[in-house]
Amino acid sequence: MSNHFISPIGVFDSGVGGLSVLRAIRQQMPKESVIYFGDQGHVPYGPRPLQQVRDFSEGITRFLLSKGAKIIVVACNAASAAALTYLRQTLPDISFVGMEPAVKPAAEHTETGVVGVLATPATFQGALYASVVERFANGVELLQDTCVGLVQQIEKGDLSGIATRKILEDALHPMLEKNIDTVVLACTHYPFVIPLIQEIAGEKVRVIDPAPAVARQAKRLLEAQGLKREIGSQGEVRFFTSGDARLVQSLLPKLFGEDGNVQALQWNGDHILKAVSFSASDLS
């Protein structure tokens, strides 16, 4: 392991959605090295049973820890809803940062009292979402939509095509008719289509991207534990996927803003097996 890849931050998602969080981490903590796992072999998590998502999350977490991760960022709303409490109980010596639907800031800043929430079924069904709504949404009407198929469109890199636009129009138009002024993105894939959401909803509708707040929380935890890297050159990012490494690698410049080498892994129950590496030349 190279000197500038000591004690990385571990980040995982069901797919490329967590790259929106990784991008924010990179901006706020450029000296930190990061190991990123996208579980494309099981994407999307949203429609899956919570127990199954929990099992995947534990397997991935143990893989990241085996690679020396000093903190785990669960950059997936569905995995946070299904597994965050369990992971903290099972691995009490590890610090976890998860995704919490940004209902609180939405409720605090809405002027019409009507807020739209875009998320996957697992997030809406989880106790975490119910708790956030109970604590912070008093007096605010929340309109929900699962945007069926949107995660898959983003996984293909289609951020503005006809099918992607239709999914968002079908979700947003009924909300706009009820006078929403804020949209909460409770899926880490969805920030990649903020320009399209803004185009459909109009500039007067505020869209809340949770990624910067998650990166700030990770930064606070690292600072509190004396683990934040303060010196040295820019950190390295290593990417792993349980899906098509070439496809993920081709999407990195578009979604993450940097090239990267992606290694493919295979699942065997809850365990991750041998990695096969692909280089940028394989894409040409």
N, C-alpha and C positions, 0 to 999 in steps of 0.2 A: 504494500500500500504506500502510495507516494506521500511525502511529508505534508503536502497541501490537501490531502484527503483524510486527515485524522479526525475522528469523532464527527461524522457528518450529521446533519439533520435528516431524519427519515420522514418521507412524505408518501402517502398513498391515496389512491382513488380507484374507482371501478374502471377508469379509462383515462382519457386525456383531460377531463374536467379539472383535476387537481393542478394542472399546469397553470391555471389562473391564480391559484394560491402560491405555487412555486415562483411564478413571475413576481408576485408581491414580496415574497421572502427575498428574492434575488435583488430587488430594488432597495429594500430596507437593510439587508445584511449581506452585502456583496462579498464579504470575506469568508462567509460560511460555505463549506462544502455541503452538498445535498445528495442523498440517494433517493430516487423517485421510482415508485412501483405503480404501474397502471395495470389493473386486472382485466385487460381486454378479453381474456378467455371467458369471463363471466359477465361482461357488460351487457345490459344495464343492471345495476343492483336494484333500482327502484321497484320493479314488480316482484322481486324475489321475497321469499319468507324471511322474516327478521332473523330467525335462528341460523339460516343458511348464510346470510350476510355476516352474522357474528362469527361463524366458523371461518369464513374467508378472511375476515379482518384479523382474527387471531393468528392465522397462518402467515399472513403478510407481515404482521407486526413482529413475529418471531424471526422471520427472514431478515427484516431490516435490522433488528437487534443483533443478529448473527454477523451482520456487516459493520457493526460498531456504532450504530446510531445512538446519539446521546439524548435525543428527544424525538417523539413521534407526533407528526401532524396528520390527523385523520382528515384529509382534504376532500371529504365526501360527505354530503349531508345524510345520505341513506345509511352509510356505515356508522356515522356518528350517532344517528338515531337508534340503530340496532345494537351497536357494540361498545360505545364509549364508556358507559358505566361498567360494563363487564370487564373491559380491558384494564380500567383503573383498579378494579377489585382484584383481578388476576395477577397484575404486574404492578404492585403498589410502589415499587422503587423507581418506576419509570414515569416521567412527566409526559402527559398527552395534551395536545391541543385539538379540539374538535370544532365542528361547524354547528353554530346555533342560528336558526332562522332569525334574520334581523327585524323581528317584529317590534322590538322596543324602540329603536330609532324611527321606524316608520310611524308608529303610534304617536310618538312625541312630536313629529314634525308635520303630520298630515293636517291639512286645513279643511278638507271636505269630510274627513272622518271615514273615508272609504279607501281601503288599501288592497291591492292585488298581490297574491302570493303565488309564485310559480315554483313548483317542486315536484318530486317524483312520489309515487304512492307510499313508499317505505317511510319517507320523511313525514308525510301527513299522518300516517298510522302510528308513528312512534310516540312514546311518552314524552320525549324531549320537546316536540312541537306542541303537544297539548299543554305542557308546563309553561312554555313561553307565552302561549296564547292566554292562559289563565292569569299569569303574572302581569302581562304588559298590554293586553289588547282590550282592556275595559273601555267600553264606550266607542270602540272602533269596529266598523264592519269589515271583516276580512273575506275577500272573494278569492277562491282557490281554483287552480287548474293544474293538471298533471302534465300538460304539453306532451301527450303521447307521441313518441317517435322523435322528439327533438334531440335527445341524447345521441341516438343513432346517427342523425344527420350531422351533428357536430363531430362525432367520431370519424365520419367520412371526410371531414374538412369542409362541409357545405354550410357556410355561415350566412348565406344570403340568397340561396336559390329559391325556386318556385315552391318546392315542397316545404322548405324551412319557413318561408314567409307565411304559407297557409297555416301551418301549425300555430305560429305566433298570432296571426290575425284571428284565428278561431278562439284562441285563449283571451286575447286582449280586447277585441271589439265589444263583447258583452260587458266586460269590466269598465270600459270607457263609457258605455251607455249608462252605467250606474255611478259615473263621476269619480272614478279613482284619480288620485293625484300622486300616488306612490306605488311603485312595483318592487316587491322584495324578491330577490333571486335566491331561492333556497335550494339550489343545486349548483355545484361548482362548474358544471359544463356551461351554464347559461350566461355567465359574463362575456363569453366569446361572441354572443349575438346581441350585446348591448346596442351597437349601432343600428341594428335592424329593429330592435324593440323601440328605440328612441324615434326611429323613422315612422313606425306605426303609431306609437302613442303620442308623439309630439313632444316638443322641448319642455312644455310645462309640467309634464309628468316626471317625477324624480325616480330614478332607478338606483337601487341600493346594491352595490357590489360588496359582498362580505370579505373578499380576499385581503384588502389592506388591514382590516381589523384583526384578522386571524394571524397575519404576519406580525403585527404589533404585539399580540399576546405571546407568540412564540419568542419574540425578542425579549419581552419582559421576563419570561420564565428563565431564559438562558442567562440574562443579566443577574437575576436573583440568585441563581445557583453558581455564578462565577464561571459559566461555561461558554459565554459568548466570545467568539474569536475577534480580537481587536487589532491584530497586526498581521502582516504578510500580504501576499498577493490575492487576487480574486480567487474565490473558492471554485472547486470543480463540481460539476453536476454529472451524476451517473444515472442512467435510465435503464429500467427493467420493465418487461411486459410479459404477460402470459398469453398474449395474442401475436399478431403479425408485426414483428420488429421493424420490417421495412416500411410498413404503412405508418407506424408511429414515428419513425425517423423522418419520413417525408413531411409529417405534419409539424414537427418541432419549429422550423423557422416561422411558420404561419401563426402558430398558437403561442409559442414561447419566446420567439424572437432570437433564438440561438440555434445553431446546429448542435447535434449531439450524437454520441454512439449509443445504440440501444441493444440490450441483450435480451434474448428470448428465454423464457423459463417455462417449464411444464409442471402442472399440478399433478400430485398423486395423493388424493384425499386432501388433507390439510397441509401437506408438505410440498415444498417447492424443490424441484430437482435441478439437474445440470443446466447451466446457461450456455447458449450458443450465440456467439457475437457476430454482428454484422457491421461492416464499415461503410462510410459514406460512398465509397466506390461501388458498392453493391447496388446502389440505387440508380446508377447511370446506365 
